[in-house]
Amino acid sequence: MDSRRTDCEYPFAVTPFIDDDFEGYRAFLIDIPAVESLGATPEEAVADLVDVKEEWFAYARAKGIHIPNPDIAFSQRIDYNGRVTLRMPRSLHQQVAQRAALEGISLNSYLNSAIERAVLA
């Protein structure tokens, strides 16, 4: 992998951030979480992240630190078809199947709902 890459966009996330001294938003690169910025608004955090990213990349190049390529899972190059193969312990399979039956829905619907709740939490 080329450690000099800065030409491609890296996926980022923005989350609320609260500590003793600051309340606002944290923006960070998903592939390099240490590359982060804070802002009073999500837009401010993202705008500052662009500068922080370039500064970190320059530092990493100067120090010979490996710069990972962006994770393809966040790229538009993947065609998500909605199918996932999932392996789980038999005991967990039994538990989720029983919960689905108690709720009167299919196992697939139950798992979709559970995953959606976890992702949106």
Legacy VTK file of the C-alpha trace (Angstrom):
# vtk DataFile Version 3.0
C-alpha trace
ASCII
DATASET POLYDATA
POINTS 121 float
0.000 0.000 0.000
1.170 3.460 -0.846
1.790 5.413 2.367
1.740 8.686 0.416
-1.939 8.518 -0.519
-3.902 11.671 0.145
-5.723 11.965 -3.177
-8.744 9.851 -2.235
-11.515 10.701 0.149
-11.564 8.872 3.443
-14.898 7.994 5.047
-15.634 9.859 8.239
-18.198 9.872 11.007
-19.639 12.650 13.137
-20.912 11.999 16.637
-22.090 14.176 19.522
-19.257 14.838 21.954
-19.509 15.906 25.578
-16.832 16.105 28.221
-16.074 18.365 31.189
-14.741 21.187 29.001
-16.621 20.915 25.712
-20.004 20.072 24.272
-20.330 19.775 20.521
-19.438 17.298 17.809
-16.496 15.027 17.029
-15.600 14.198 13.427
-13.076 11.437 12.764
-11.743 9.280 9.957
-13.214 5.806 10.210
-9.979 4.190 9.028
-7.761 6.384 11.245
-9.813 7.293 14.358
-6.910 9.278 15.846
-7.449 11.798 13.039
-10.252 13.766 14.635
-11.574 17.248 15.205
-14.133 18.919 17.417
-16.614 21.612 16.498
-19.621 23.418 17.902
-21.660 22.099 14.959
-21.297 18.991 12.795
-20.334 21.227 9.860
-17.582 22.922 11.860
-16.176 19.588 13.024
-16.095 18.273 9.434
-14.517 21.466 8.073
-11.754 21.260 10.690
-11.287 17.547 9.985
-10.124 18.355 6.454
-7.230 20.433 7.837
-6.402 17.931 10.573
-6.327 15.118 7.992
-3.849 16.946 5.778
-1.645 17.832 8.772
-1.671 14.231 9.992
-0.873 12.866 6.523
2.091 15.265 6.222
3.317 14.208 9.681
2.859 10.501 8.867
4.790 10.840 5.601
7.615 12.704 7.352
7.859 10.059 10.086
7.385 7.058 7.797
4.085 6.095 9.415
1.886 3.795 7.336
-1.254 5.503 6.011
-3.971 2.902 5.458
-6.112 2.935 2.353
-9.786 3.762 2.846
-11.990 0.806 3.769
-13.836 -0.396 0.678
-16.954 -1.063 2.791
-17.580 2.699 2.841
-16.964 3.126 -0.869
-19.616 3.397 -3.541
-17.752 0.698 -5.495
-19.598 -2.112 -3.716
-23.000 -3.297 -4.878
-24.880 -4.096 -1.686
-27.467 -6.738 -2.552
-29.035 -7.122 0.894
-27.730 -10.626 1.516
-25.443 -11.524 4.398
-24.309 -14.962 5.510
-24.140 -15.033 9.272
-22.706 -17.760 11.466
-23.613 -17.845 15.146
-23.509 -20.309 18.004
-26.412 -22.768 18.004
-27.559 -21.531 21.397
-27.840 -17.957 20.104
-29.641 -19.170 16.984
-32.160 -20.937 19.215
-32.664 -17.859 21.394
-33.279 -15.461 18.510
-35.570 -17.950 16.758
-37.613 -18.301 19.943
-37.805 -14.507 20.403
-38.958 -14.109 16.809
-41.635 -16.760 17.323
-42.827 -15.043 20.515
-43.177 -11.783 18.573
-44.955 -13.582 15.746
-42.442 -12.573 13.070
-39.921 -14.412 10.932
-36.355 -14.888 12.098
-35.217 -12.710 9.194
-37.535 -9.854 10.256
-36.451 -10.195 13.870
-32.755 -10.016 12.963
-33.343 -7.048 10.637
-35.109 -5.176 13.445
-32.416 -6.038 15.987
-29.615 -4.911 13.671
-31.455 -1.701 12.791
-31.965 -0.889 16.481
-28.262 -1.475 17.159
-27.114 0.647 14.221
-29.442 3.532 15.027
-28.702 3.488 18.771
LINES 1 122
121 0 1 2 3 4 5 6 7 8 9 10 11 12 13 14 15 16 17 18 19 20 21 22 23 24 25 26 27 28 29 30 31 32 33 34 35 36 37 38 39 40 41 42 43 44 45 46 47 48 49 50 51 52 53 54 55 56 57 58 59 60 61 62 63 64 65 66 67 68 69 70 71 72 73 74 75 76 77 78 79 80 81 82 83 84 85 86 87 88 89 90 91 92 93 94 95 96 97 98 99 100 101 102 103 104 105 106 107 108 109 110 111 112 113 114 115 116 117 118 119 120
